[in-house]
Amino acid sequence: MHDLKFLRDNLNLFEKGLKNKNTSLNLDEIVVLDNRRRELIKAGDQLKYERNQTSIEIGELKKKGQSATDKISQMQDVGLKIQNIETELQGIEQTLNQRLSFVPNLPHPSVQIGTDAQHNVEVRKWGKRKYFDFEPLDHLSLGEKLGILDFKRGAKLSGSGFPLYKGAGASLERALITFMLDRHVREHGYLEIFPPFLVSRQSMFGTGQLPKMEKDMYHCPEDDLFPIPTAEVPLTNIHRDEILMPNSLPIKYVAYSACFRREAGSYGKDTRGFLRVHQFNKVELVKFVMPDNSYDELESLVKDAESILQALDLEYRVVQLCTGDLSFAAAKCYDLEIYSPAEKKYLEVSSCSNFEDFQARRTNIRFRDQQGNKVRFVHTLNGSGVATSRLMVALLETYQTPSGSVIIPDVLRSYMHGSTEIC
């Protein structure tokens, strides 16, 4: 959510930012609505002043024993005008807030201008490409052969896009989640949270999922609750409507959650196996930081997520998203993409974003400065640390053997009761 005065004073900046984000909105309509809002407030204040003066005059007339009928009638007319103004003002403000809620965050000046993912910038690569002296199987074939994944029965239970993990597959998924939580808590200083998996409409609005992306979300209409698309939503809303003390920042949370996404816009995209699912598991990182160093904190967040892929010794690359590929709420974002030997391409496993004060304005999360006087909005950041679905793709395919078994990476073996191989 943007400050309305800042938007009015920087229309050219917003028009440029919206164009770079491939977003078409009529900002003039917002300005017209705001002009009318301000006119109504001014007129209402003047009428309230007149009503107060008339009320004083009525009192004086009554003290003198004189008739106040005309003045009372005049005051009633003024009261009716005030009521009409307040009714119109309420409607204007609702419309204005609705229009503002669809204005995305502006890209940071350092973000490459581009229309889509083709204009994203590769920042760095890590790891060595795994080459095989046999034809590698994809994760679907491996999972079926080893009896650890069952997408057919998952579809029978819930429909396509809902995976079923079995035996060592379930253990491996749990091992990945526990390893990532332990790494972020013990080595990176995050506080572990176990959040609710259903959140309110207000919480979804706060992080920017609503209203724009409601079609991509599952919804429980009877309670007006949403199964979370990411733990970013409950984690960010923990401090909604709070004023934080400066010595408490940065605040760093990590949480595991199941994630639920309808993926309404995914038709025609590759939906095989884990490549695009409606339910998946993810370890999420969220930070509340000072505005002055939020971009340093973003770089640190990316490295925290990278450390997981490095510990698993998996090839990946870091990509900075261009303006046209940024999410609705992000000012700057890095994607971590892991290499799939069978798919022969990189797959996104993490997005690390700085939202600056965009989410904080929607959730009213502020902090008091060092002097304890001025109150400002915090900057919020989040990143996957990481999502397990496509991580499982790369892990199974990278560590497969000629016999069709899968070697368990060293860092996961203690979480797998000492097992070294799935066969």
TORTOR-536376 format. One line per field, with one value per residue (C-alpha): residue number from 1; residue in one letter; y, z, x. Coordinates in Angstrom, 1 decimal. Example, Ala and Ser with C-alpha at 12.3 -4.5 7.8 and 13.67 -1.06 7.14 Angstrom:
BEGIN
k: 1	2
r: A	S
c2: -4.5	-1.1
c3: 7.8	7.1
c1: 12.3	13.7
END
This chain:
BEGIN
k: 1	2	3	4	5	6	7	8	9	10	11	12	13	14	15	16	17	18	19	20	21	22	23	24	25	26	27	28	29	30	31	32	33	34	35	36	37	38	39	40	41	42	43	44	45	46	47	48	49	50	51	52	53	54	55	56	57	58	59	60	61	62	63	64	65	66	67	68	69	70	71	72	73	74	75	76	77	78	79	80	81	82	83	84	85	86	87	88	89	90	91	92	93	94	95	96	97	98	99	100	101	102	103	104	105	106	107	108	109	110	111	112	113	114	115	116	117	118	119	120	121	122	123	124	125	126	127	128	129	130	131	132	133	134	135	136	137	138	139	140	141	142	143	144	145	146	147	148	149	150	151	152	153	154	155	156	157	158	159	160	161	162	163	164	165	166	167	168	169	170	171	172	173	174	175	176	177	178	179	180	181	182	183	184	185	186	187	188	189	190	191	192	193	194	195	196	197	198	199	200	201	202	203	204	205	206	207	208	209	210	211	212	213	214	215	216	217	218	219	220	221	222	223	224	225	226	227	228	229	230	231	232	233	234	235	236	237	238	239	240	241	242	243	244	245	246	247	248	249	250	251	252	253	254	255	256	257	258	259	260	261	262	263	264	265	266	267	268	269	270	271	272	273	274	275	276	277	278	279	280	281	282	283	284	285	286	287	288	289	290	291	292	293	294	295	296	297	298	299	300	301	302	303	304	305	306	307	308	309	310	311	312	313	314	315	316	317	318	319	320	321	322	323	324	325	326	327	328	329	330	331	332	333	334	335	336	337	338	339	340	341	342	343	344	345	346	347	348	349	350	351	352	353	354	355	356	357	358	359	360	361	362	363	364	365	366	367	368	369	370	371	372	373	374	375	376	377	378	379	380	381	382	383	384	385	386	387	388	389	390	391	392	393	394	395	396	397	398	399	400	401	402	403	404	405	406	407	408	409	410	411	412	413	414	415	416	417	418	419	420	421	422	423
r: M	H	D	L	K	F	L	R	D	N	L	N	L	F	E	K	G	L	K	N	K	N	T	S	L	N	L	D	E	I	V	V	L	D	N	R	R	R	E	L	I	K	A	G	D	Q	L	K	Y	E	R	N	Q	T	S	I	E	I	G	E	L	K	K	K	G	Q	S	A	T	D	K	I	S	Q	M	Q	D	V	G	L	K	I	Q	N	I	E	T	E	L	Q	G	I	E	Q	T	L	N	Q	R	L	S	F	V	P	N	L	P	H	P	S	V	Q	I	G	T	D	A	Q	H	N	V	E	V	R	K	W	G	K	R	K	Y	F	D	F	E	P	L	D	H	L	S	L	G	E	K	L	G	I	L	D	F	K	R	G	A	K	L	S	G	S	G	F	P	L	Y	K	G	A	G	A	S	L	E	R	A	L	I	T	F	M	L	D	R	H	V	R	E	H	G	Y	L	E	I	F	P	P	F	L	V	S	R	Q	S	M	F	G	T	G	Q	L	P	K	M	E	K	D	M	Y	H	C	P	E	D	D	L	F	P	I	P	T	A	E	V	P	L	T	N	I	H	R	D	E	I	L	M	P	N	S	L	P	I	K	Y	V	A	Y	S	A	C	F	R	R	E	A	G	S	Y	G	K	D	T	R	G	F	L	R	V	H	Q	F	N	K	V	E	L	V	K	F	V	M	P	D	N	S	Y	D	E	L	E	S	L	V	K	D	A	E	S	I	L	Q	A	L	D	L	E	Y	R	V	V	Q	L	C	T	G	D	L	S	F	A	A	A	K	C	Y	D	L	E	I	Y	S	P	A	E	K	K	Y	L	E	V	S	S	C	S	N	F	E	D	F	Q	A	R	R	T	N	I	R	F	R	D	Q	Q	G	N	K	V	R	F	V	H	T	L	N	G	S	G	V	A	T	S	R	L	M	V	A	L	L	E	T	Y	Q	T	P	S	G	S	V	I	I	P	D	V	L	R	S	Y	M	H	G	S	T	E	I	C
c2: 0.0	3.4	6.7	8.7	12.0	10.5	9.0	12.4	14.2	11.6	10.6	10.4	8.0	5.8	5.8	4.8	2.1	0.7	0.6	-1.3	-3.8	-4.4	-3.0	-0.8	1.4	4.7	6.8	9.9	8.3	7.9	11.6	12.7	10.6	12.1	15.6	15.0	13.4	16.5	18.8	16.9	17.0	20.7	21.3	19.1	20.9	24.2	23.0	21.6	24.9	26.7	24.1	24.8	28.6	28.3	26.1	28.9	31.5	29.3	29.1	32.9	33.5	31.1	32.9	36.1	34.4	35.0	32.6	30.3	28.5	29.9	29.1	25.5	25.0	26.4	24.0	21.0	21.9	22.1	18.7	17.1	18.5	17.1	13.7	13.7	14.7	12.0	9.4	10.4	10.7	7.1	5.8	7.8	6.5	2.9	3.3	5.1	2.4	-0.3	1.4	1.9	-1.7	-2.7	-0.4	-2.6	-1.8	0.1	-1.5	-0.5	1.6	-1.2	-3.6	-4.4	-3.0	-5.8	-7.3	-10.9	-13.7	-13.5	-10.2	-11.6	-11.2	-14.2	-13.0	-16.1	-19.9	-22.4	-26.1	-28.5	-30.0	-33.7	-35.9	-39.5	-42.4	-43.8	-42.2	-40.6	-41.1	-38.2	-37.8	-39.4	-42.6	-42.7	-42.2	-44.8	-47.4	-46.9	-46.8	-43.5	-41.2	-42.0	-39.2	-41.4	-42.2	-38.6	-37.6	-40.2	-38.6	-34.9	-34.4	-33.7	-31.6	-33.3	-35.6	-38.6	-39.5	-43.1	-44.8	-43.4	-40.6	-39.4	-39.7	-37.8	-35.0	-34.8	-34.9	-32.0	-29.9	-30.6	-30.1	-26.7	-25.5	-26.6	-24.8	-21.5	-21.6	-22.8	-21.1	-18.1	-16.9	-17.2	-17.8	-20.9	-20.4	-22.9	-20.8	-21.4	-22.8	-20.9	-17.1	-14.2	-12.1	-9.2	-11.2	-12.1	-8.5	-7.4	-9.3	-8.4	-11.7	-10.0	-8.6	-9.1	-12.8	-14.2	-16.5	-18.3	-19.0	-21.7	-20.2	-21.5	-19.1	-20.1	-18.8	-16.5	-18.1	-18.9	-21.9	-20.2	-20.0	-19.5	-19.1	-15.5	-14.6	-15.6	-14.7	-11.1	-10.6	-11.6	-7.9	-6.3	-3.1	-3.0	-0.5	-2.2	-0.9	-0.2	-2.4	-5.4	-5.1	-7.1	-9.7	-13.0	-15.7	-19.2	-21.5	-24.7	-24.9	-26.8	-24.3	-24.3	-22.7	-23.2	-22.1	-20.8	-19.3	-22.4	-24.1	-25.0	-25.0	-28.1	-29.8	-33.2	-34.5	-31.9	-29.3	-27.6	-28.7	-27.4	-28.5	-28.5	-28.0	-25.0	-23.5	-19.8	-16.9	-13.5	-10.4	-7.1	-4.7	-1.0	0.8	2.1	-1.4	-3.4	-4.1	-5.4	-7.6	-8.9	-10.0	-11.8	-13.5	-14.8	-16.3	-18.0	-19.7	-20.5	-22.3	-25.0	-25.8	-25.7	-28.1	-30.5	-30.0	-29.2	-27.0	-23.8	-20.2	-16.9	-14.7	-11.1	-10.6	-7.8	-5.3	-7.2	-10.4	-9.0	-9.9	-7.5	-6.6	-6.9	-4.0	-6.3	-10.1	-12.8	-16.3	-19.4	-21.9	-25.5	-27.6	-30.7	-33.3	-35.1	-31.9	-30.4	-26.9	-24.8	-24.9	-22.2	-23.3	-19.9	-16.3	-13.7	-10.3	-6.9	-5.3	-2.1	-0.6	-1.8	-4.7	-2.7	0.0	-2.6	-4.3	-1.1	-2.4	0.4	1.1	3.9	5.6	5.6	8.8	7.3	10.1	9.5	6.4	4.9	1.9	-1.1	-2.9	-6.5	-9.2	-12.8	-15.8	-19.5	-21.3	-23.4	-25.1	-28.9	-29.9	-28.9	-29.5	-33.1	-33.2	-32.1	-34.2	-37.5	-36.9	-35.7	-38.5	-41.4	-44.4	-46.7	-49.2	-46.7	-46.2	-42.7	-41.8	-39.7	-36.5	-36.5	-33.7	-35.6	-39.0	-38.3	-37.3	-40.6	-42.8	-43.2	-44.5	-43.8	-44.9	-45.3	-48.5
c3: 0.0	-0.9	0.9	-1.0	-0.7	-2.0	-4.9	-5.8	-5.5	-7.6	-10.4	-13.0	-10.8	-10.4	-14.0	-14.9	-12.2	-13.3	-16.9	-16.0	-14.0	-17.0	-15.0	-16.5	-14.0	-14.2	-11.7	-12.7	-11.4	-8.0	-8.1	-9.0	-6.2	-3.8	-4.9	-4.3	-0.9	0.1	-1.1	1.0	4.1	3.7	3.1	6.0	8.4	7.4	8.0	11.4	12.3	11.2	13.2	16.3	15.9	15.4	18.5	20.5	19.0	19.9	23.5	23.6	22.3	24.8	27.6	26.5	26.3	22.6	19.9	18.4	15.9	12.8	14.1	15.1	11.6	10.1	12.3	11.2	7.6	8.2	10.0	7.0	4.7	7.0	6.9	3.1	2.9	5.3	3.3	0.1	1.8	3.1	-0.4	-1.9	0.6	0.1	-3.7	-3.2	-0.9	-3.3	-6.2	-4.1	-3.1	-6.7	-7.1	-6.9	-5.2	-7.3	-8.5	-6.8	-9.1	-9.2	-10.8	-14.5	-16.7	-18.7	-19.7	-18.6	-17.4	-20.5	-19.2	-15.8	-14.9	-13.9	-10.9	-10.1	-10.4	-7.8	-8.0	-10.7	-13.3	-12.6	-15.7	-16.0	-18.0	-18.2	-19.1	-15.9	-14.9	-14.0	-10.5	-11.4	-12.7	-9.7	-7.2	-8.8	-9.1	-5.5	-4.2	-2.4	-4.4	-5.6	-7.6	-8.9	-5.5	-4.4	-7.4	-6.3	-2.8	-3.8	-7.5	-9.6	-8.0	-4.6	-4.1	-1.8	-0.2	1.0	3.2	2.5	0.4	3.4	5.6	3.1	2.9	6.7	6.8	4.4	6.4	9.8	8.4	6.9	10.2	12.2	9.9	9.9	13.7	14.8	12.2	10.9	14.1	13.1	15.7	14.8	14.6	14.0	12.5	11.7	8.2	7.9	8.0	7.7	4.7	6.5	6.9	3.2	2.3	4.5	2.5	-0.9	-1.9	-1.8	-3.6	-6.8	-6.6	-4.9	-7.9	-7.1	-3.5	-1.8	0.3	3.1	2.6	5.7	7.9	5.3	6.0	3.4	3.5	3.4	0.0	2.1	5.7	4.8	5.4	9.1	9.9	8.5	10.3	13.7	14.3	12.6	14.3	16.5	17.2	17.5	19.5	17.4	19.6	18.7	15.0	12.9	13.8	12.0	11.8	10.2	9.8	8.1	6.6	4.0	1.2	-0.8	-4.2	-6.8	-9.6	-11.6	-14.2	-14.7	-17.5	-20.4	-18.2	-17.3	-14.4	-14.3	-10.9	-8.5	-11.2	-10.4	-7.5	-5.4	-2.1	-1.2	1.8	2.4	5.0	5.0	6.2	7.2	8.4	9.9	9.5	9.6	6.3	6.1	5.7	4.2	1.0	2.9	4.8	1.4	0.3	3.7	3.3	-0.1	1.3	4.1	1.5	-0.7	2.2	2.1	-1.5	-0.9	2.0	-0.2	-2.9	-5.6	-8.7	-8.7	-9.9	-8.5	-10.8	-10.2	-11.5	-14.0	-13.4	-15.5	-13.5	-10.0	-7.8	-7.0	-3.6	-4.3	-4.9	-5.6	-5.8	-6.3	-7.4	-6.6	-9.4	-9.0	-11.9	-12.8	-14.7	-16.2	-17.2	-18.3	-17.0	-13.9	-11.5	-9.0	-5.4	-3.6	-4.1	-1.8	-1.8	-0.3	0.0	1.6	3.5	1.2	3.4	6.6	5.4	4.7	8.1	10.1	11.4	12.6	14.8	17.1	16.3	18.7	20.3	21.0	19.2	15.5	14.4	10.9	9.0	9.1	5.9	5.5	3.6	3.0	1.2	0.8	2.7	0.7	-0.9	-1.0	-4.1	-6.8	-4.4	-4.3	-8.1	-8.2	-5.3	-6.6	-10.1	-9.1	-6.6	-8.6	-9.4	-12.4	-10.5	-9.9	-6.2	-4.7	-2.5	0.5	0.9	3.9	5.8	5.7	6.9	10.6	9.9	8.1	11.0	9.4	6.1	3.2	0.3	-0.9	-2.9
c1: 0.0	1.4	1.2	-1.4	0.4	3.6	1.7	0.1	3.5	5.3	2.9	5.7	7.7	4.6	3.7	7.2	7.3	3.9	5.0	8.2	6.2	3.8	0.9	-1.8	-3.7	-5.5	-3.6	-5.6	-8.7	-7.0	-6.1	-9.6	-11.0	-8.6	-9.4	-13.1	-12.2	-10.3	-13.1	-15.6	-13.4	-13.0	-16.7	-17.6	-15.2	-16.7	-20.2	-19.3	-17.8	-21.1	-23.1	-21.0	-21.4	-25.1	-25.4	-23.7	-26.1	-29.1	-27.8	-27.4	-31.0	-32.4	-30.6	-32.2	-35.6	-35.8	-37.0	-34.4	-36.7	-35.0	-31.6	-32.6	-34.1	-30.8	-28.8	-30.9	-30.3	-26.6	-26.7	-28.4	-25.7	-23.0	-24.7	-24.9	-21.2	-20.2	-22.1	-20.5	-17.1	-17.4	-18.1	-15.2	-12.8	-13.9	-13.4	-10.1	-8.7	-9.9	-8.0	-4.9	-4.9	-4.2	-1.2	1.9	5.2	7.6	10.8	14.1	16.3	18.9	16.5	17.0	14.2	12.6	9.3	9.6	11.9	14.0	15.4	16.3	20.0	22.2	24.2	26.3	26.5	27.6	28.5	29.6	27.3	26.7	27.3	26.3	27.7	24.1	20.8	19.5	15.9	13.6	12.2	8.9	10.5	12.9	10.1	7.9	10.7	11.8	8.3	8.8	6.4	2.9	1.3	-1.5	-2.8	-2.3	-4.5	-7.1	-7.2	-7.3	-6.8	-3.7	-1.0	-1.3	1.8	1.8	5.2	5.8	8.4	11.8	10.3	8.3	11.4	13.6	11.0	10.9	14.8	15.0	12.6	14.3	17.8	16.8	15.1	18.1	20.6	18.7	18.1	21.6	23.8	21.9	20.1	16.5	13.7	11.7	7.9	5.2	2.3	-1.3	-1.9	-5.2	-5.2	-7.8	-8.5	-6.8	-3.6	-3.6	-4.2	-1.3	1.3	-0.1	-1.8	-5.2	-7.0	-5.0	-4.3	-7.4	-8.1	-4.8	-5.8	-7.9	-10.7	-12.9	-15.9	-17.9	-15.1	-13.5	-10.2	-7.4	-5.0	-1.7	0.2	3.4	4.4	5.4	1.7	1.4	5.0	4.7	1.4	2.7	3.6	0.6	-0.5	2.6	5.3	8.7	11.6	14.8	16.9	14.7	15.6	16.3	13.7	14.3	11.8	11.9	9.0	8.0	4.6	2.6	1.7	-1.5	-1.9	-4.6	-2.2	-5.2	-2.8	-0.7	-2.6	-0.4	2.7	4.7	2.8	4.6	5.3	6.8	7.3	4.0	1.9	-1.1	0.3	4.0	6.3	8.5	10.8	10.3	12.5	11.1	12.9	11.8	14.6	15.7	15.0	18.6	20.2	17.3	19.3	22.3	19.8	18.5	21.9	22.4	19.0	20.0	23.2	21.2	19.1	22.1	23.8	21.1	21.9	25.6	25.3	23.5	26.2	23.6	24.3	22.3	22.4	21.2	19.1	18.0	14.5	13.8	11.0	8.5	9.0	8.8	5.9	3.1	4.7	8.4	10.8	13.7	14.0	16.5	15.5	17.6	17.3	18.5	19.6	17.6	19.7	16.7	14.8	18.1	17.1	17.1	14.1	13.2	13.4	13.6	12.6	14.2	12.5	12.7	9.3	10.7	7.7	5.0	3.8	4.5	2.0	-0.6	-0.1	0.8	4.1	6.3	9.3	10.3	13.6	16.6	15.5	12.1	10.3	9.7	7.7	8.5	7.5	9.9	11.1	10.0	11.9	11.2	12.7	12.2	14.9	13.9	10.8	11.2	9.2	11.7	14.5	13.4	13.5	17.1	18.2	16.8	18.1	21.5	22.2	20.9	23.1	23.2	21.1	18.3	19.0	19.6	22.5	21.5	23.6	25.9	24.2	20.9	22.1	21.7	18.1	17.6	18.7	22.1	20.9	23.2	21.1	17.5	17.1
END
